[in-house]
């Protein structure tokens, strides 16, 4: 995708337009070739997806205002397709089309390791995160999520000896948790802070999986310290595995519920980690392609089907197949997220037809695309 010739304000308009998520952004530019052509086609596509109310494009004034606000904060936008956009993140199927960045944009392309774990971490867990990050930061950039507990300790340890990146869930102008405002400012000054959400966005629960997939996409590997069975850290681990990143886990007490998820990662084949050497000795130079070899917990490899290479009218599908897809694909999507590749296996339609209908349904306000190339019905479709 070569979108460098497009006006950055218009690119931000497309990113901020209702219904245009990361996959939809890529599909639109693949299909129409430019931001201008994609935006012109959006109302018709939304109607084809079942939308009955007028489709609202993000205004140029709003995009200009957001860009000016970010510039005033000392930041800038980095768009998918820009030379400075991190290559490993760009290679993930649902890479953010735009990142707001405070600090050193070039740092996003450095060799990096993620360190994540429990918010309510034990004293030993936080001590381990801080020391491990300090040791790793001597040769790698440490990436985490600025949360309480393990994340904050990892950032603080990394800044003692090297540099760190914080990926946050809300707008880059809203530090979260609030008590980490000073820590975020320190990271921005010495490293980088990145956010996908628009400025002014308060971080909500649904934003954190998106933040987690940014962490997974930026790194060569991910270290998990104290993660419960149902936790955001395990979501990050799953997303990292699907993106082909190497997984590491610090063993914890079997009596501590905070360690059951991370200990389970070890049972499934994650690298047992007690020191930085355990990471450095097993970290690849480039993301792996298949993920963990012995892992029954997660799907292997990248989720989803290949992006379409077709032109304006999806000629690979044909009108008869599109009509069939418009009937069948929505019936396979429920309120619980389902992988796009699962839909492809069960409907026996071409990739082009599936992608075309998913594009229409998302723009029509009927489905939502989630991290990991999954889709789900919206609770209150238009």
Buried (B, 14 or more C-beta within 10 A) or exposed (E): EEBEEBEBBBBBBBBBBBBBBBBBBBBBBBBBBBBEEBBEBBBEBBBBBBBEEEBEBBEEEBBEEBBEBBEEBEBBBBBBBBEBBBEBBBBBBBBBBBBBBBBBBEBBBBBBBBBBBBBEBBEBBBEBBBBBBBBBBEBBBBBBBBBBBBBBBBBBBBBBBBBBBBBBBBBBBBBBEEEBEEBBEBBBBBBBBBBBBBBEBEBEEEBBBBBBBBBBBBBBBBBBBBBBEEBBBBBBBBBBBBBBBBBBBBBBEEEBEBBBBBBBBBEBBBBEBEBBEBBBEBBEEEBBEEBBEEBEBBBBBBBBBEBBEBEEEBEBBBEEBBEBBBEBBBEBBEEEBBBBBBBBEEBEBBBBBBBBBBBBBBBBBBBBBBBBBBBBBBEEBB
